[in-house]
Amino acid sequence: QVQLVESGGGLVQAGGSLRLSCAASKTSFNINSMGWYRQAPGKQRELVAAITSADSTNYADSVKGRFTISRDNAKNTVYLQMNSLKPEDTAVYYCNVKGGFRDRYDYWGQGTQVTVSS
């Protein structure tokens, strides 16, 4: 079982910044990718950003140029730097880890609330 500990959420005004962190416990499998998803009330969970073990990144169009994902492989930690936040970024943000053969392992964090006021 992998534990994901998220931190960094909170309340910020539009235009502000937040940095999310997610630390994964030691795994028995190779981590292929780490990422952040978000879910706003009444909406489906969506990918925000992901980064692979080779440091290849993928971003949702809505956050490109504003959010940056990075990872520290030695610490099994992934970060999401969020700048120029907008009210529509308000959501619960979830950390995700995928690993093993064909991503057979798929773990989620408990979620952290990000609220952006106008």
N, C-alpha and C positions, 0 to 999 in steps of 0.2 A: 504494500500500500504506500502510495506517495502522498505526502502532505505538502500543500501549497499555502504559504503564508503571505497574504497580500497586505500592503500598507500604502498610505499616501493619498487616499481619497479625502474629500472634504467639500466645503463650500467656497466658491470663488466668484468674483465678479467677472462679467464678460470682458474679454481681453487679457485676463490673467493667465497664470500658469500653474500647473500641478505636475508632480512627478510620482508615478505609481511604481511600486516595487513588488516583486513576487519571488520569494525564495522557495525552491523545491528541496525537499529532503533527499537524501542520497537514494539513488535508484539502482535497481538491479539490471536495468536495461539502458541502452544508449538512447539519449534524448535526441530526437530528430528535429523537433521544432518546439519553440515556446512562443506563446502569443497572448494577445488580449482581445477579448470580445466584449460587447456591451449589449445591454437590453434596457430599453426605455419602456415605461408603462404602456401597455397595450400593443407593443411591437415585438417582433421576433428578435432573438439574439442574433447579432451580426458581428462579423470579423472586423476588428479595428486595425490590427497590425500583427504580423507574425515574423519570426526570424528563425532561420534554420541553423543547424550546427555549422554550416559553411558560411554563415553570416549573410545569406541571401534574405532580403526583406520583401514584404508584401504589405501594402496599405490599402485601406478603403479610400475610394476617391474623395470622400467627404473630409478626410483628415490629412491628405497629402499636402506637404508643405507646412503643416502646423504641428504634427506629432512625429516623434522619432522613437523608434524601438531600438533597444540595444540589449546585450546580454554579457554576463560574466560567466564563462563556462566553468571556471574554477570554483565559483560559488553557487553554481546552478541557479543563478538569479537573472531575471529579466526585468527590464525597466521600460517605462513608457513616459517620455517627456512630452507633456501636452502644453503647447503655447497657443496664444490667441484663441482662447477658449470661447465658445459660443453657447448660448442657452440650449441649442439643439444637441450639444454634447452631453447634456444631463442624462445620466443613466447609471445603472449598476454595471461596473466593469469587472469582468471575470478573467482570471489568469487561466491559461490552458497549457498543458504539456502533452506532447505526443512523442511516442518512442517505440522502439522495437521494430521487428519485421513488419513492414507495411502498416506502421503506426497502430499495432495491435493494442498498445497501451495508450489510454486517453484519459487524462485526469484534469479535474477542474478545481479552482479555488472557490472559496465561499462567497466571493464578491465584495466589492468595495464601492460605496456610493460616491458619485461625483455629481455635484450640483452647481450649475453655472447660473448666476442671477443676472438679469438684464439691467 
